[in-house]
Amino acid sequence: MQINNAIVCYKKAIKYKPNFSYAYFNLGNAYFKSGNIKYAKKAYDKALKYNKNLPELYYNIAFTYKKLNDVKNAQKYLDMYNDMMKNM
């Protein structure tokens, strides 16, 4: 039930600020935790559209691709995450 409430809250935040990357990121996390991997991926993609400098986002996208059995893209985003972490 808490995850569903979180989803509602993040959607409200996005409604008021459509380019709020952290709301999309957290919405993706909530969808992922609820088992809705495809919606999580869509939310992460939106977050990436507005913020390409969030390493955790690349990691979560990689893990999402892994859950979707897309090993090639999972590795691609994991490599991007690792590159970002090296430069921090």
N, C-alpha and C positions, 0 to 999 in steps of 0.2 A: 504494500500500500504506500509506503514512503517513497518508493521509486516512482510510482504513478504521480504522486504529488510533486515530486521533483521535476518530472517531465512537464507537467502543467506550468510550474513556475518558470522553467527555462523558456518555454514557448511564450509566456507572457513577456519575459524580459526581451526576447527577440522581437516580439511585436512592437515594443516601445523603442528598441534600438536594433534595427535589422542587421547592422554590421558588427554586432557584439560577438566577437570571435570566442570569448570565454564561455558565453552562454551556449553557443553551438557545441563547443568542446564538452562542456558538462552535460548537455543534452545527449550527445553521443555516448558519454560514459553511462548515463542513466539507461539509455536504450540497450547498451551492451549488457549491463547488469540484469536487465529484464529479459535478456535472451533474444532481443530483436536486433540481430546483427546487421541486417540490411539497412534499417533505419539509422543505426549507429554510424554506419559507413557514410550515409547521406549527410548526417549532421557533422561528422568529421570533415567531409569534403567542403561543406560551407565554412567551417571554422578555418580551414586552410586557405580558402578564398580571401578571407579577411586578415589572416595573420600567418605568415609563412615562417615566423621566428619562434615557434613554440615547439621545442624538441619533444615534449611529451606527446604532442599531437601526432608526430611522425611515428613514434613508438606504438601508439594506440591504433593508428591506421595499419601498421604492419601486423599487429596482433589480430585486427579485424580481418585482414586479407587471409591470414593463416586460418582463422575460423571458417572462412568461406572457401578454403582449400585452394587458394590462389597463391601458391608458393613463390612464384616469380615476383609478383607485386609485393608480397610480404617481405621478401629479401630486399627488394628495391627500397622500400620505406625504412626498413631496419638499417640499411646502409646509410641512408640519408640521416637518420637519427644518430648513428654512430659518428658520422662526419660532423654533425652539429655539436655533439658533446665534446669532440676533440678540440673544437675551436672555442670552447667556453673557458 
